[in-house]
Amino acid sequence: MDKLILASNSPRRKEILEKFKIPFSIKTSVYKEIFTNEKPETQVLKLSKGKIQTLLELNPELESSLILGADTCIDLDGNIIGKPETVREAKEFLVSFSGRSHKVITGLTLYNGKNSSFIQDKSITMVNFTKLTAEVINWYLNTNEWKGAAGGYRIQEQGYLLTSSISGSWYNVMGLPIRLFYGMVASQGISIF
């Protein structure tokens, strides 16, 4: 079996795999993410699997590969908060998080080409935000970290200053709960190092 294939172009996921020295290549899926009214936990699992299925449909030569699909969303009161399209939307997200807690949920799907099986799991982290002033929100928006980030913030960068605490996996908030991923791979009897 070849090294791990990451079915994502997420710079954060790439960074985490590199940090843990896991050999991998990137093969971005063209799967279209569409959110529905299903529970966020259900949706991230469905989306992470859909990315792999689409990749395999368009690239049958990958059928014997080890492929990781991942999807991360923010759950605020049962509603999915995605990536803001505009600075105005990013501001609305930050205002809604101010002084409150929300869940960051990542669904992982691992495709094992040795037996053509899919295994799935999810990680949930509670993120608590401090009470944000208009001045702090405007400062953060000017960092441009909100661009391309679920919820409009990056906890691994200056966005950490917006939070008061987290409960759960730090790496989950970044987009790849590495310990969960490692456990999934190990459960398949595969060494990724």
Buried (B, 14 or more C-beta within 10 A) or exposed (E): EEEBBBBBEBEBBBEBBEEEEBEBEBBEBEBEBEEEEEEBBEBBBBBBBBBBBBBBEEBEEBEEBBBBBBBBBBBBEEEBBBBBEEBEBBBBBBEBBBEEBBBBBBBBBBBBBEEEEBEBBBBBBBBBBBEBEEEBBEBBBEBEBBBEBBBBBBBBEEBEBBBEEBEBBEBBBBBBBBEBBBEBBEEBEBEBE
